């Protein structure tokens, strides 16, 4: 990653309040801001739980449809059911 790209990302994080910057001679140290990061994590966790539940329900539905399709295929085989 180039230095300008890193600087751009750091500015975005600073504007979002997730990191803070300072000056020490020619150095520009950065610090993570715990409170905004914790708030962002909490907000994201709600969405993670929502999508995880949605994908589990979708997996269940797909399994059910696959089972139904397999039953139909077995019923259509020549010679009847096995």
PDB file of N, CA, C and O in Angstrom, chain B, residues numbered from 101:
ATOM      1  N   UNK B 101       0.868  -1.167   0.000  1.00  0.00           N
ATOM      2  CA  UNK B 101       0.000   0.000   0.000  1.00  0.00           C
ATOM      3  C   UNK B 101       0.917   1.233   0.000  1.00  0.00           C
ATOM      4  O   UNK B 101       1.910   1.278   0.727  1.00  0.00           O
ATOM      5  N   UNK B 102       0.583   2.198  -0.797  1.00  0.00           N
ATOM      6  CA  UNK B 102       1.424   3.387  -0.912  1.00  0.00           C
ATOM      7  C   UNK B 102       1.206   4.331   0.281  1.00  0.00           C
ATOM      8  O   UNK B 102       0.183   4.265   0.962  1.00  0.00           O
ATOM      9  N   UNK B 103       2.176   5.197   0.511  1.00  0.00           N
ATOM     10  CA  UNK B 103       2.086   6.157   1.613  1.00  0.00           C
ATOM     11  C   UNK B 103       0.900   7.103   1.429  1.00  0.00           C
ATOM     12  O   UNK B 103       0.197   7.370   2.404  1.00  0.00           O
ATOM     13  N   UNK B 104       0.644   7.624   0.221  1.00  0.00           N
ATOM     14  CA  UNK B 104      -0.536   8.480   0.050  1.00  0.00           C
ATOM     15  C   UNK B 104      -1.846   7.745   0.343  1.00  0.00           C
ATOM     16  O   UNK B 104      -2.780   8.332   0.890  1.00  0.00           O
ATOM     17  N   UNK B 105      -1.912   6.466  -0.018  1.00  0.00           N
ATOM     18  CA  UNK B 105      -3.131   5.692   0.259  1.00  0.00           C
ATOM     19  C   UNK B 105      -3.315   5.513   1.768  1.00  0.00           C
ATOM     20  O   UNK B 105      -4.433   5.608   2.275  1.00  0.00           O
ATOM     21  N   UNK B 106      -2.233   5.260   2.473  1.00  0.00           N
ATOM     22  CA  UNK B 106      -2.296   5.118   3.931  1.00  0.00           C
ATOM     23  C   UNK B 106      -2.767   6.428   4.556  1.00  0.00           C
ATOM     24  O   UNK B 106      -3.636   6.430   5.429  1.00  0.00           O
ATOM     25  N   UNK B 107      -2.192   7.539   4.108  1.00  0.00           N
ATOM     26  CA  UNK B 107      -2.588   8.846   4.636  1.00  0.00           C
ATOM     27  C   UNK B 107      -4.074   9.115   4.399  1.00  0.00           C
ATOM     28  O   UNK B 107      -4.766   9.633   5.275  1.00  0.00           O
ATOM     29  N   UNK B 108      -4.549   8.761   3.222  1.00  0.00           N
ATOM     30  CA  UNK B 108      -5.962   8.966   2.894  1.00  0.00           C
ATOM     31  C   UNK B 108      -6.853   8.143   3.826  1.00  0.00           C
ATOM     32  O   UNK B 108      -7.859   8.644   4.328  1.00  0.00           O
ATOM     33  N   UNK B 109      -6.487   6.891   4.053  1.00  0.00           N
ATOM     34  CA  UNK B 109      -7.267   6.034   4.954  1.00  0.00           C
ATOM     35  C   UNK B 109      -7.255   6.579   6.376  1.00  0.00           C
ATOM     36  O   UNK B 109      -8.283   6.577   7.053  1.00  0.00           O
ATOM     37  N   UNK B 110      -6.110   7.040   6.824  1.00  0.00           N
ATOM     38  CA  UNK B 110      -6.019   7.593   8.176  1.00  0.00           C
ATOM     39  C   UNK B 110      -6.897   8.834   8.327  1.00  0.00           C
ATOM     40  O   UNK B 110      -7.518   9.031   9.371  1.00  0.00           O
ATOM     41  N   UNK B 111      -6.951   9.668   7.293  1.00  0.00           N
ATOM     42  CA  UNK B 111      -7.808  10.860   7.352  1.00  0.00           C
ATOM     43  C   UNK B 111      -9.280  10.471   7.462  1.00  0.00           C
ATOM     44  O   UNK B 111     -10.036  11.092   8.210  1.00  0.00           O
ATOM     45  N   UNK B 112      -9.682   9.452   6.721  1.00  0.00           N
ATOM     46  CA  UNK B 112     -11.067   8.980   6.792  1.00  0.00           C
ATOM     47  C   UNK B 112     -11.375   8.477   8.194  1.00  0.00           C
ATOM     48  O   UNK B 112     -12.423   8.798   8.755  1.00  0.00           O
ATOM     49  N   UNK B 113     -10.461   7.685   8.765  1.00  0.00           N
ATOM     50  CA  UNK B 113     -10.661   7.168  10.118  1.00  0.00           C
ATOM     51  C   UNK B 113     -10.700   8.297  11.151  1.00  0.00           C
ATOM     52  O   UNK B 113     -11.467   8.237  12.112  1.00  0.00           O
ATOM     53  N   UNK B 114      -9.872   9.326  10.949  1.00  0.00           N
ATOM     54  CA  UNK B 114      -9.883  10.481  11.865  1.00  0.00           C
ATOM     55  C   UNK B 114     -11.209  11.228  11.780  1.00  0.00           C
ATOM     56  O   UNK B 114     -11.781  11.597  12.805  1.00  0.00           O
ATOM     57  N   UNK B 115     -11.705  11.455  10.552  1.00  0.00           N
ATOM     58  CA  UNK B 115     -12.980  12.155  10.390  1.00  0.00           C
ATOM     59  C   UNK B 115     -14.128  11.370  11.021  1.00  0.00           C
ATOM     60  O   UNK B 115     -15.097  11.952  11.508  1.00  0.00           O
ATOM     61  N   UNK B 116     -14.007  10.051  11.006  1.00  0.00           N
ATOM     62  CA  UNK B 116     -15.041   9.201  11.606  1.00  0.00           C
ATOM     63  C   UNK B 116     -14.894   9.125  13.125  1.00  0.00           C
ATOM     64  O   UNK B 116     -15.771   8.595  13.806  1.00  0.00           O
ATOM     65  N   UNK B 117     -13.794   9.651  13.655  1.00  0.00           N
ATOM     66  CA  UNK B 117     -13.575   9.637  15.094  1.00  0.00           C
ATOM     67  C   UNK B 117     -13.050   8.322  15.633  1.00  0.00           C
ATOM     68  O   UNK B 117     -13.062   8.098  16.843  1.00  0.00           O
ATOM     69  N   UNK B 118     -12.588   7.443  14.742  1.00  0.00           N
ATOM     70  CA  UNK B 118     -12.098   6.139  15.165  1.00  0.00           C
ATOM     71  C   UNK B 118     -10.626   6.148  15.554  1.00  0.00           C
ATOM     72  O   UNK B 118     -10.176   5.287  16.310  1.00  0.00           O
ATOM     73  N   UNK B 119      -9.881   7.113  15.043  1.00  0.00           N
ATOM     74  CA  UNK B 119      -8.486   7.304  15.447  1.00  0.00           C
ATOM     75  C   UNK B 119      -8.250   8.790  15.675  1.00  0.00           C
ATOM     76  O   UNK B 119      -8.944   9.639  15.116  1.00  0.00           O
ATOM     77  N   UNK B 120      -7.267   9.084  16.497  1.00  0.00           N
ATOM     78  CA  UNK B 120      -6.882  10.485  16.702  1.00  0.00           C
ATOM     79  C   UNK B 120      -5.394  10.604  16.404  1.00  0.00           C
ATOM     80  O   UNK B 120      -4.625   9.659  16.574  1.00  0.00           O
ATOM     81  N   UNK B 121      -5.018  11.782  15.959  1.00  0.00           N
ATOM     82  CA  UNK B 121      -3.631  11.997  15.578  1.00  0.00           C
ATOM     83  C   UNK B 121      -2.996  13.108  16.376  1.00  0.00           C
ATOM     84  O   UNK B 121      -3.678  13.948  16.962  1.00  0.00           O
ATOM     85  N   UNK B 122      -1.708  13.097  16.388  1.00  0.00           N
ATOM     86  CA  UNK B 122      -0.951  14.139  17.064  1.00  0.00           C
ATOM     87  C   UNK B 122       0.321  14.428  16.296  1.00  0.00           C
ATOM     88  O   UNK B 122       0.535  13.917  15.197  1.00  0.00           O
ATOM     89  N   UNK B 123       1.161  15.255  16.893  1.00  0.00           N
ATOM     90  CA  UNK B 123       2.444  15.573  16.277  1.00  0.00           C
ATOM     91  C   UNK B 123       3.530  15.458  17.321  1.00  0.00           C
ATOM     92  O   UNK B 123       3.368  15.902  18.458  1.00  0.00           O
ATOM     93  N   UNK B 124       4.617  14.871  16.933  1.00  0.00           N
ATOM     94  CA  UNK B 124       5.795  14.753  17.787  1.00  0.00           C
ATOM     95  C   UNK B 124       6.994  14.976  16.875  1.00  0.00           C
ATOM     96  O   UNK B 124       7.531  14.036  16.289  1.00  0.00           O
ATOM     97  N   UNK B 125       7.404  16.241  16.766  1.00  0.00           N
ATOM     98  CA  UNK B 125       8.460  16.638  15.818  1.00  0.00           C
ATOM     99  C   UNK B 125       7.981  16.266  14.409  1.00  0.00           C
ATOM    100  O   UNK B 125       6.969  16.787  13.939  1.00  0.00           O
ATOM    101  N   UNK B 126       8.696  15.378  13.746  1.00  0.00           N
ATOM    102  CA  UNK B 126       8.307  14.998  12.385  1.00  0.00           C
ATOM    103  C   UNK B 126       7.387  13.783  12.364  1.00  0.00           C
ATOM    104  O   UNK B 126       6.859  13.425  11.311  1.00  0.00           O
ATOM    105  N   UNK B 127       7.196  13.161  13.491  1.00  0.00           N
ATOM    106  CA  UNK B 127       6.322  11.985  13.573  1.00  0.00           C
ATOM    107  C   UNK B 127       4.861  12.416  13.713  1.00  0.00           C
ATOM    108  O   UNK B 127       4.568  13.499  14.218  1.00  0.00           O
ATOM    109  N   UNK B 128       3.965  11.564  13.264  1.00  0.00           N
ATOM    110  CA  UNK B 128       2.529  11.806  13.379  1.00  0.00           C
ATOM    111  C   UNK B 128       1.881  10.571  14.009  1.00  0.00           C
ATOM    112  O   UNK B 128       1.239   9.791  13.305  1.00  0.00           O
ATOM    113  N   UNK B 129       2.035  10.380  15.316  1.00  0.00           N
ATOM    114  CA  UNK B 129       1.469   9.180  15.951  1.00  0.00           C
ATOM    115  C   UNK B 129      -0.058   9.188  15.924  1.00  0.00           C
ATOM    116  O   UNK B 129      -0.688  10.245  15.975  1.00  0.00           O
ATOM    117  N   UNK B 130      -0.634   8.003  15.844  1.00  0.00           N
ATOM    118  CA  UNK B 130      -2.088   7.845  15.836  1.00  0.00           C
ATOM    119  C   UNK B 130      -2.490   6.950  17.000  1.00  0.00           C
ATOM    120  O   UNK B 130      -1.739   6.065  17.412  1.00  0.00           O
ATOM    121  N   UNK B 131      -3.684   7.195  17.520  1.00  0.00           N
ATOM    122  CA  UNK B 131      -4.239   6.382  18.602  1.00  0.00           C
ATOM    123  C   UNK B 131      -5.638   5.925  18.222  1.00  0.00           C
ATOM    124  O   UNK B 131      -6.433   6.685  17.669  1.00  0.00           O
ATOM    125  N   UNK B 132      -5.919   4.655  18.534  1.00  0.00           N
ATOM    126  CA  UNK B 132      -7.284   4.152  18.343  1.00  0.00           C
ATOM    127  C   UNK B 132      -8.161   4.724  19.437  1.00  0.00           C
ATOM    128  O   UNK B 132      -7.744   4.810  20.592  1.00  0.00           O
ATOM    129  N   UNK B 133      -9.365   5.114  19.083  1.00  0.00           N
ATOM    130  CA  UNK B 133     -10.329   5.638  20.047  1.00  0.00           C
ATOM    131  C   UNK B 133     -11.288   4.518  20.421  1.00  0.00           C
ATOM    132  O   UNK B 133     -12.106   4.093  19.604  1.00  0.00           O
ATOM    133  N   UNK B 134     -11.185   4.041  21.657  1.00  0.00           N
ATOM    134  CA  UNK B 134     -11.912   2.846  22.084  1.00  0.00           C
ATOM    135  C   UNK B 134     -13.433   3.023  22.069  1.00  0.00           C
ATOM    136  O   UNK B 134     -14.147   2.128  21.617  1.00  0.00           O
ATOM    137  N   UNK B 135     -13.935   4.144  22.547  1.00  0.00           N
ATOM    138  CA  UNK B 135     -15.386   4.314  22.664  1.00  0.00           C
ATOM    139  C   UNK B 135     -16.082   4.261  21.296  1.00  0.00           C
ATOM    140  O   UNK B 135     -17.030   3.491  21.142  1.00  0.00           O
ATOM    141  N   UNK B 136     -15.653   5.041  20.305  1.00  0.00           N
ATOM    142  CA  UNK B 136     -16.324   4.951  18.994  1.00  0.00           C
ATOM    143  C   UNK B 136     -16.167   3.570  18.354  1.00  0.00           C
ATOM    144  O   UNK B 136     -17.075   3.096  17.670  1.00  0.00           O
ATOM    145  N   UNK B 137     -15.013   2.920  18.575  1.00  0.00           N
ATOM    146  CA  UNK B 137     -14.836   1.581  18.017  1.00  0.00           C
ATOM    147  C   UNK B 137     -15.794   0.588  18.670  1.00  0.00           C
ATOM    148  O   UNK B 137     -16.341  -0.282  17.993  1.00  0.00           O
ATOM    149  N   UNK B 138     -15.999   0.713  19.980  1.00  0.00           N
ATOM    150  CA  UNK B 138     -16.934  -0.166  20.686  1.00  0.00           C
ATOM    151  C   UNK B 138     -18.357   0.075  20.185  1.00  0.00           C
ATOM    152  O   UNK B 138     -19.117  -0.878  20.011  1.00  0.00           O
ATOM    153  N   UNK B 139     -18.724   1.326  19.955  1.00  0.00           N
ATOM    154  CA  UNK B 139     -20.062   1.649  19.444  1.00  0.00           C
ATOM    155  C   UNK B 139     -20.252   1.072  18.040  1.00  0.00           C
ATOM    156  O   UNK B 139     -21.312   0.534  17.722  1.00  0.00           O
ATOM    157  N   UNK B 140     -19.228   1.188  17.212  1.00  0.00           N
ATOM    158  CA  UNK B 140     -19.313   0.641  15.853  1.00  0.00           C
ATOM    159  C   UNK B 140     -19.432  -0.881  15.904  1.00  0.00           C
ATOM    160  O   UNK B 140     -20.202  -1.468  15.143  1.00  0.00           O
ATOM    161  N   UNK B 141     -18.683  -1.512  16.786  1.00  0.00           N
ATOM    162  CA  UNK B 141     -18.745  -2.965  16.932  1.00  0.00           C
ATOM    163  C   UNK B 141     -20.128  -3.406  17.371  1.00  0.00           C
ATOM    164  O   UNK B 141     -20.664  -4.385  16.851  1.00  0.00           O
ATOM    165  N   UNK B 142     -20.710  -2.694  18.322  1.00  0.00           N
ATOM    166  CA  UNK B 142     -22.051  -3.021  18.804  1.00  0.00           C
ATOM    167  C   UNK B 142     -23.079  -2.883  17.685  1.00  0.00           C
ATOM    168  O   UNK B 142     -23.955  -3.736  17.539  1.00  0.00           O
ATOM    169  N   UNK B 143     -22.981  -1.832  16.907  1.00  0.00           N
ATOM    170  CA  UNK B 143     -23.895  -1.596  15.790  1.00  0.00           C
ATOM    171  C   UNK B 143     -23.757  -2.712  14.752  1.00  0.00           C
ATOM    172  O   UNK B 143     -24.754  -3.236  14.255  1.00  0.00           O
ATOM    173  N   UNK B 144     -22.506  -3.071  14.431  1.00  0.00           N
ATOM    174  CA  UNK B 144     -22.267  -4.126  13.448  1.00  0.00           C
ATOM    175  C   UNK B 144     -22.751  -5.481  13.943  1.00  0.00           C
ATOM    176  O   UNK B 144     -23.219  -6.298  13.149  1.00  0.00           O
ATOM    177  N   UNK B 145     -22.644  -5.730  15.239  1.00  0.00           N
ATOM    178  CA  UNK B 145     -23.059  -7.014  15.807  1.00  0.00           C
ATOM    179  C   UNK B 145     -24.543  -7.267  15.560  1.00  0.00           C
ATOM    180  O   UNK B 145     -24.934  -8.399  15.274  1.00  0.00           O
ATOM    181  N   UNK B 146     -25.362  -6.247  15.662  1.00  0.00           N
ATOM    182  CA  UNK B 146     -26.784  -6.408  15.380  1.00  0.00           C
ATOM    183  C   UNK B 146     -27.026  -6.867  13.948  1.00  0.00           C
ATOM    184  O   UNK B 146     -27.855  -7.744  13.706  1.00  0.00           O
ATOM    185  N   UNK B 147     -26.311  -6.281  13.006  1.00  0.00           N
ATOM    186  CA  UNK B 147     -26.450  -6.690  11.617  1.00  0.00           C
ATOM    187  C   UNK B 147     -25.881  -8.085  11.393  1.00  0.00           C
ATOM    188  O   UNK B 147     -26.438  -8.859  10.614  1.00  0.00           O
ATOM    189  N   UNK B 148     -24.789  -8.416  12.059  1.00  0.00           N
ATOM    190  CA  UNK B 148     -24.200  -9.752  11.919  1.00  0.00           C
ATOM    191  C   UNK B 148     -25.209 -10.806  12.371  1.00  0.00           C
ATOM    192  O   UNK B 148     -25.392 -11.819  11.696  1.00  0.00           O
ATOM    193  N   UNK B 149     -25.858 -10.575  13.499  1.00  0.00           N
ATOM    194  CA  UNK B 149     -26.854 -11.526  14.002  1.00  0.00           C
ATOM    195  C   UNK B 149     -28.033 -11.647  13.047  1.00  0.00           C
ATOM    196  O   UNK B 149     -28.528 -12.746  12.802  1.00  0.00           O
ATOM    197  N   UNK B 150     -28.482 -10.515  12.507  1.00  0.00           N
ATOM    198  CA  UNK B 150     -29.588 -10.535  11.552  1.00  0.00           C
ATOM    199  C   UNK B 150     -29.239 -11.391  10.336  1.00  0.00           C
ATOM    200  O   UNK B 150     -30.007 -12.272   9.950  1.00  0.00           O
ATOM    201  N   UNK B 151     -28.067 -11.125   9.729  1.00  0.00           N
ATOM    202  CA  UNK B 151     -27.692 -11.851   8.518  1.00  0.00           C
ATOM    203  C   UNK B 151     -27.384 -13.313   8.805  1.00  0.00           C
ATOM    204  O   UNK B 151     -27.680 -14.178   7.980  1.00  0.00           O
ATOM    205  N   UNK B 152     -26.800 -13.601   9.950  1.00  0.00           N
ATOM    206  CA  UNK B 152     -26.523 -14.986  10.305  1.00  0.00           C
ATOM    207  C   UNK B 152     -27.835 -15.772  10.407  1.00  0.00           C
ATOM    208  O   UNK B 152     -27.933 -16.885   9.891  1.00  0.00           O
ATOM    209  N   UNK B 153     -28.841 -15.196  11.069  1.00  0.00           N
ATOM    210  CA  UNK B 153     -30.152 -15.845  11.154  1.00  0.00           C
ATOM    211  C   UNK B 153     -30.790 -16.024   9.790  1.00  0.00           C
ATOM    212  O   UNK B 153     -31.379 -17.067   9.504  1.00  0.00           O
ATOM    213  N   UNK B 154     -30.674 -15.004   8.945  1.00  0.00           N
ATOM    214  CA  UNK B 154     -31.247 -15.084   7.599  1.00  0.00           C
ATOM    215  C   UNK B 154     -30.590 -16.194   6.782  1.00  0.00           C
ATOM    216  O   UNK B 154     -31.277 -16.942   6.086  1.00  0.00           O
ATOM    217  N   UNK B 155     -29.273 -16.304   6.864  1.00  0.00           N
ATOM    218  CA  UNK B 155     -28.568 -17.338   6.114  1.00  0.00           C
ATOM    219  C   UNK B 155     -28.878 -18.730   6.663  1.00  0.00           C
ATOM    220  O   UNK B 155     -28.943 -19.688   5.893  1.00  0.00           O
ATOM    221  N   UNK B 156     -29.068 -18.862   7.963  1.00  0.00           N
ATOM    222  CA  UNK B 156     -29.438 -20.162   8.534  1.00  0.00           C
ATOM    223  C   UNK B 156     -30.820 -20.583   8.035  1.00  0.00           C
ATOM    224  O   UNK B 156     -31.030 -21.745   7.689  1.00  0.00           O
ATOM    225  N   UNK B 157     -31.759 -19.639   7.998  1.00  0.00           N
ATOM    226  CA  UNK B 157     -33.091 -19.966   7.473  1.00  0.00           C
ATOM    227  C   UNK B 157     -33.020 -20.336   5.993  1.00  0.00           C
ATOM    228  O   UNK B 157     -33.711 -21.253   5.549  1.00  0.00           O
ATOM    229  N   UNK B 158     -32.196 -19.635   5.236  1.00  0.00           N
ATOM    230  CA  UNK B 158     -32.026 -19.951   3.815  1.00  0.00           C
ATOM    231  C   UNK B 158     -31.417 -21.339   3.649  1.00  0.00           C
ATOM    232  O   UNK B 158     -31.853 -22.103   2.787  1.00  0.00           O
ATOM    233  N   UNK B 159     -30.425 -21.673   4.454  1.00  0.00           N
ATOM    234  CA  UNK B 159     -29.833 -23.018   4.403  1.00  0.00           C
ATOM    235  C   UNK B 159     -30.890 -24.088   4.665  1.00  0.00           C
ATOM    236  O   UNK B 159     -30.925 -25.112   3.982  1.00  0.00           O
ATOM    237  N   UNK B 160     -31.750 -23.851   5.654  1.00  0.00           N
ATOM    238  CA  UNK B 160     -32.815 -24.802   5.963  1.00  0.00           C
ATOM    239  C   UNK B 160     -33.767 -24.978   4.802  1.00  0.00           C
ATOM    240  O   UNK B 160     -34.152 -26.099   4.468  1.00  0.00           O
ATOM    241  N   UNK B 161     -34.149 -23.869   4.184  1.00  0.00           N
ATOM    242  CA  UNK B 161     -35.052 -23.925   3.030  1.00  0.00           C
ATOM    243  C   UNK B 161     -34.398 -24.667   1.863  1.00  0.00           C
ATOM    244  O   UNK B 161     -35.044 -25.495   1.222  1.00  0.00           O
ATOM    245  N   UNK B 162     -33.145 -24.385   1.586  1.00  0.00           N
ATOM    246  CA  UNK B 162     -32.448 -25.058   0.484  1.00  0.00           C
ATOM    247  C   UNK B 162     -32.328 -26.554   0.737  1.00  0.00           C
ATOM    248  O   UNK B 162     -32.481 -27.355  -0.185  1.00  0.00           O
ATOM    249  N   UNK B 163     -32.055 -26.936   1.987  1.00  0.00           N
ATOM    250  CA  UNK B 163     -32.001 -28.360   2.332  1.00  0.00           C
ATOM    251  C   UNK B 163     -33.356 -29.028   2.108  1.00  0.00           C
ATOM    252  O   UNK B 163     -33.431 -30.141   1.588  1.00  0.00           O
ATOM    253  N   UNK B 164     -34.419 -28.341   2.504  1.00  0.00           N
ATOM    254  CA  UNK B 164     -35.775 -28.868   2.321  1.00  0.00           C
ATOM    255  C   UNK B 164     -36.096 -29.032   0.846  1.00  0.00           C
ATOM    256  O   UNK B 164     -36.649 -30.056   0.443  1.00  0.00           O
ATOM    257  N   UNK B 165     -35.754 -28.031   0.028  1.00  0.00           N
ATOM    258  CA  UNK B 165     -36.013 -28.111  -1.414  1.00  0.00           C
ATOM    259  C   UNK B 165     -35.195 -29.230  -2.054  1.00  0.00           C
ATOM    260  O   UNK B 165     -35.688 -29.925  -2.943  1.00  0.00           O
ATOM    261  N   UNK B 166     -33.961 -29.409  -1.615  1.00  0.00           N
ATOM    262  CA  UNK B 166     -33.104 -30.466  -2.147  1.00  0.00           C
ATOM    263  C   UNK B 166     -33.695 -31.834  -1.813  1.00  0.00           C
ATOM    264  O   UNK B 166     -33.697 -32.732  -2.655  1.00  0.00           O
ATOM    265  N   UNK B 167     -34.193 -31.995  -0.597  1.00  0.00           N
ATOM    266  CA  UNK B 167     -34.816 -33.255  -0.192  1.00  0.00           C
ATOM    267  C   UNK B 167     -36.041 -33.545  -1.038  1.00  0.00           C
ATOM    268  O   UNK B 167     -36.224 -34.674  -1.492  1.00  0.00           O
ATOM    269  N   UNK B 168     -36.882 -32.546  -1.259  1.00  0.00           N
ATOM    270  CA  UNK B 168     -38.078 -32.711  -2.085  1.00  0.00           C
ATOM    271  C   UNK B 168     -37.714 -33.092  -3.519  1.00  0.00           C
ATOM    272  O   UNK B 168     -38.360 -33.949  -4.121  1.00  0.00           O
ATOM    273  N   UNK B 169     -36.688 -32.459  -4.059  1.00  0.00           N
ATOM    274  CA  UNK B 169     -36.257 -32.741  -5.427  1.00  0.00           C
ATOM    275  C   UNK B 169     -35.728 -34.170  -5.531  1.00  0.00           C
ATOM    276  O   UNK B 169     -36.014 -34.869  -6.503  1.00  0.00           O
ATOM    277  N   UNK B 170     -34.963 -34.603  -4.542  1.00  0.00           N
ATOM    278  CA  UNK B 170     -34.442 -35.979  -4.558  1.00  0.00           C
ATOM    279  C   UNK B 170     -35.585 -36.990  -4.501  1.00  0.00           C
ATOM    280  O   UNK B 170     -35.521 -38.022  -5.170  1.00  0.00           O
ATOM    281  N   UNK B 171     -36.625 -36.719  -3.719  1.00  0.00           N
ATOM    282  CA  UNK B 171     -37.786 -37.615  -3.640  1.00  0.00           C
ATOM    283  C   UNK B 171     -38.497 -37.683  -4.984  1.00  0.00           C
ATOM    284  O   UNK B 171     -38.910 -38.759  -5.417  1.00  0.00           O
ATOM    285  N   UNK B 172     -38.641 -36.542  -5.643  1.00  0.00           N
ATOM    286  CA  UNK B 172     -39.295 -36.523  -6.970  1.00  0.00           C
ATOM    287  C   UNK B 172     -38.499 -37.324  -7.986  1.00  0.00           C
ATOM    288  O   UNK B 172     -39.074 -38.064  -8.785  1.00  0.00           O
ATOM    289  N   UNK B 173     -37.194 -37.184  -7.962  1.00  0.00           N
ATOM    290  CA  UNK B 173     -36.341 -37.905  -8.926  1.00  0.00           C
ATOM    291  C   UNK B 173     -36.431 -39.412  -8.708  1.00  0.00           C
ATOM    292  O   UNK B 173     -36.495 -40.180  -9.668  1.00  0.00           O
ATOM    293  N   UNK B 174     -36.437 -39.835  -7.442  1.00  0.00           N
ATOM    294  CA  UNK B 174     -36.535 -41.263  -7.142  1.00  0.00           C
ATOM    295  C   UNK B 174     -37.882 -41.811  -7.601  1.00  0.00           C
ATOM    296  O   UNK B 174     -37.960 -42.943  -8.079  1.00  0.00           O
ATOM    297  N   UNK B 175     -38.939 -41.021  -7.461  1.00  0.00           N
ATOM    298  CA  UNK B 175     -40.274 -41.456  -7.862  1.00  0.00           C
ATOM    299  C   UNK B 175     -40.403 -41.581  -9.373  1.00  0.00           C
ATOM    300  O   UNK B 175     -41.224 -42.364  -9.852  1.00  0.00           O
ATOM    301  N   UNK B 176     -39.620 -40.835 -10.130  1.00  0.00           N
ATOM    302  CA  UNK B 176     -39.718 -40.854 -11.603  1.00  0.00           C
ATOM    303  C   UNK B 176     -38.830 -41.916 -12.232  1.00  0.00           C
ATOM    304  O   UNK B 176     -38.910 -42.127 -13.442  1.00  0.00           O
ATOM    305  N   UNK B 177     -37.985 -42.595 -11.456  1.00  0.00           N
ATOM    306  CA  UNK B 177     -37.088 -43.605 -12.026  1.00  0.00           C
ATOM    307  C   UNK B 177     -37.880 -44.752 -12.640  1.00  0.00           C
ATOM    308  O   UNK B 177     -38.936 -45.129 -12.132  1.00  0.00           O
ATOM    309  N   UNK B 178     -37.360 -45.309 -13.745  1.00  0.00           N
ATOM    310  CA  UNK B 178     -38.023 -46.473 -14.339  1.00  0.00           C
ATOM    311  C   UNK B 178     -38.049 -47.626 -13.348  1.00  0.00           C
ATOM    312  O   UNK B 178     -37.082 -47.849 -12.620  1.00  0.00           O
ATOM    313  N   UNK B 179     -39.156 -48.358 -13.321  1.00  0.00           N
ATOM    314  CA  UNK B 179     -39.274 -49.485 -12.417  1.00  0.00           C
ATOM    315  C   UNK B 179     -39.845 -49.124 -11.073  1.00  0.00           C
ATOM    316  O   UNK B 179     -39.904 -49.974 -10.185  1.00  0.00           O
ATOM    317  N   UNK B 180     -40.264 -47.900 -10.895  1.00  0.00           N
ATOM    318  CA  UNK B 180     -40.889 -47.489  -9.634  1.00  0.00           C
ATOM    319  C   UNK B 180     -39.874 -47.051  -8.595  1.00  0.00           C
ATOM    320  O   UNK B 180     -38.712 -46.767  -8.885  1.00  0.00           O
ATOM    321  N   UNK B 181     -40.370 -47.011  -7.378  1.00  0.00           N
ATOM    322  CA  UNK B 181     -39.538 -46.545  -6.254  1.00  0.00           C
ATOM    323  C   UNK B 181     -38.625 -47.631  -5.772  1.00  0.00           C
ATOM    324  O   UNK B 181     -38.873 -48.822  -5.954  1.00  0.00           O
ATOM    325  N   UNK B 182     -37.539 -47.175  -5.137  1.00  0.00           N
ATOM    326  CA  UNK B 182     -36.617 -48.105  -4.497  1.00  0.00           C
ATOM    327  C   UNK B 182     -36.780 -48.036  -3.029  1.00  0.00           C
ATOM    328  O   UNK B 182     -36.091 -48.746  -2.297  1.00  0.00           O
TER     329      UNK B 182
END
